[in-house]
Amino acid sequence: MLNLYFNESDVMKKEECFYLGKIVKKYSFYCLQRIRMDTDQPEIYENLSVIFLDMGKSLVPFFIERSLFQKGNHIRIQFEDVYSEAEAESLLKKEAYLPLNLLPPLEGNKFYFHEVTGFKLVDVNFGLVGSIDSIDDRSSQALFVIKTGDSEILIPMVDDFIQKIDRENKEILIETPEGLIEMNRQQS
């Protein structure tokens, strides 16, 4: 269970948060919001007291009056001060965020995308590939993006490639098929 308490004056920046999910529909005439969560463990977010909604220019805290976890990755939420159909309608399709410090720690070869930005990527056969600039997850296959001088190297994030995550030394050891790194070098 997560206990999260904020004052009205608390301000969150998107880079200090992680994406929790999106409001996908209103539920019933009670102005409840149904949020589809982007998580493998939705039950740990059942007892939140606040979430942050992306209202365009900033993340705004919305305090939770009550919530009910649903099977799958959905939760129904009644926000404080959202009691009309129009108010509930205005929140549809808004993205929900929580502070990064609420992410459960991962171990072994599991990691959060934001966690490995800046890590060195080392291939068993190729050697140092470079530092991870970002993760491109816009397609079905997420990619490590490594910028080196005037080029960019894209390495598929395949579980079988990842040999070890060394959080202490900020390094990821991978083993890719021969030629993959050179093939995925793109000129900028």
Number of C-alpha atoms within 10 A of each C-alpha: 9 12 10 13 11 13 8 9 7 9 13 16 12 16 9 11 19 17 18 20 20 22 21 17 18 19 15 10 10 13 21 23 24 23 26 21 21 14 14 9 11 18 17 14 19 18 16 19 19 20 22 24 23 19 14 9 6 13 20 20 23 19 21 17 14 15 19 15 18 15 9 12 16 22 21 21 23 21 20 12 11 21 14 12 14 10 12 20 14 11 19 16 15 17 22 25 24 24 18 15 10 13 13 9 9 9 9 10 13 12 13 11 13 13 11 22 17 15 20 20 24 20 20 13 11 16 12 13 18 18 21 22 18 17 19 16 12 8 7 6 11 16 18 22 21 24 20 16 8 8 12 17 23 22 25 19 17 14 10 9 16 19 17 15 20 15 15 6 9 15 19 20 18 23 17 19 10 10 9 14 16 12 11 13 16 12 11 9
